[in-house]
């Protein structure tokens, strides 16, 4: 049996490269969830995860297991960090949906300034 590779560019493809580039950009330029660069790294990480999973709709969601895995924090720690993002006015609201095993959140409109820095 002989196998022939018809598209040599497939060897240069890296799965998820575009997502990683976008996440790296957002880590340097805090958008769409804007936080001060002096914010705690844990808050910036949670904001980055939410940003990477945001969509152009009023309420966004991510699976709880994915969120916990990406953040590396326990559910209790993650819930506390999400509450702090509300205090900082980076989020309008968030809630766990136990029926679908997802976290739902609503971001502030882009023109809204974030709150005090912590």
Buried (B, 14 or more C-beta within 10 A) or exposed (E): EEEEEEEEEEEEEEEEEEEEEEBEEBBEEBEBBBBBEEBBEBBBBBBBBBBBBBEEEEEBBBEBEBBBEBBEBEBEBBBEBBEBBBEBBBBBEBEBEEEEEBBBBBBBEEEEEBBEEE
